[in-house]
Amino acid sequence: ETSLSSDEDRDDVPILTERQREKRPQFARETPVDRAQPPALITREDITNLITALRSTNETLQQQGLRITALEESMRSKRSATRSRSRSKT
């Protein structure tokens, strides 16, 4: 349903039909550019705090990964022990 316009001033530009425009998502609230807040200045302290927080998060994730690995290995060894006991009984 998209047609291409080939005016001399423009290269092939897709033109949406009315039906396609209706199907496009409508955003409930858009902030106009003139009301947008200016970008916040980031200080060296902000960056230092961010790096510290990221390191802490990384350490926590590594510790959790080790715990999960240990738990998985424990569960595997229990399963194999249970299987070998049930095989020896039969």
C-alpha positions in Angstrom: 0.0 0.0 0.0 3.0 2.3 0.0 3.5 4.2 -3.2 6.7 5.9 -4.3 6.8 9.5 -5.4 9.4 10.4 -7.9 9.4 14.2 -8.1 12.4 15.8 -9.7 13.3 17.4 -6.3 13.1 14.3 -4.3 14.4 10.8 -4.7 11.9 7.9 -4.2 10.0 8.9 -1.1 7.4 6.5 0.3 4.0 8.0 0.7 1.6 6.5 3.2 -2.0 6.0 2.2 -4.7 7.2 4.5 -5.4 3.6 5.7 -1.7 3.1 6.6 -1.6 6.4 8.6 -4.6 5.1 10.7 -2.7 1.9 11.4 0.4 3.7 12.6 0.8 3.8 16.4 -0.3 7.0 18.1 1.6 8.1 21.1 -0.5 9.5 23.9 1.9 12.2 25.1 4.7 13.7 23.3 6.9 16.4 24.8 7.3 19.3 22.5 10.9 20.2 21.8 10.6 23.7 23.2 9.5 22.2 26.6 12.1 19.5 26.7 14.5 19.8 29.6 18.2 20.6 28.8 20.6 17.7 29.1 21.9 17.2 32.6 25.6 17.8 33.2 27.4 14.7 34.3 30.2 15.2 36.8 33.3 13.1 37.5 31.7 12.1 40.8 28.6 10.8 39.0 30.8 8.7 36.8 32.8 7.4 39.8 29.5 6.5 41.6 28.2 4.8 38.5 31.4 2.7 38.1 31.3 1.8 41.8 27.6 0.7 41.5 28.4 -1.3 38.3 31.3 -3.1 40.0 29.1 -4.0 43.0 26.4 -5.3 40.7 28.9 -7.3 38.7 30.4 -8.9 41.9 26.9 -9.7 43.1 26.0 -11.4 39.8 29.2 -13.4 39.8 28.5 -14.6 43.3 25.0 -15.6 42.4 26.3 -17.4 39.3 28.7 -19.4 41.5 25.9 -20.3 43.9 23.7 -21.4 41.0 26.5 -23.5 39.5 27.1 -25.1 42.9 23.4 -25.8 43.4 23.1 -27.3 39.9 26.1 -29.6 40.5 24.7 -30.7 43.8 21.3 -31.5 42.2 23.1 -33.5 39.5 25.1 -35.5 42.0 22.0 -36.3 44.0 20.2 -37.4 40.9 23.0 -39.7 39.8 23.3 -41.1 43.3 19.6 -41.8 43.4 19.7 -43.5 40.0 22.7 -45.7 40.9 20.9 -46.8 44.1 17.7 -47.6 42.3 19.7 -49.6 39.7 21.5 -51.6 42.3 18.2 -52.6 44.0 16.9 -54.2 40.8 
